């Protein structure tokens, strides 16, 4: 199962595991890579910090942490929200393969 965890307070999204089918795993990866692409398209200096990693400490964990400056906060929150919609749809349609956790 792919577990996607999002913390809106720290703008951190983590993905770990495998969906058990390449098709669903590819779909979750595409949502993630789309978000990374959108975040990467912001102007230089839009973020206090930004970090994207795959395979942290030898584990199958993929992580994006993008802390925007105040002027970009609303836009970045929307970008993460759109990605969460994609992960939620995958979870709803493939509950045995995708789990979304949003820390509130």
Secondary structure, DSSP 8 states (H G I E B T S, - for coil): -EEEEEETTTTEEEEES--SSHHHHHHHHHHHHHHHHHHHTS-TTSEEEEEEEESGGGSSEEEEEEEE-GGGHHHHHHHHHHHHHHHHHHHHH-TTTEEEEEE-
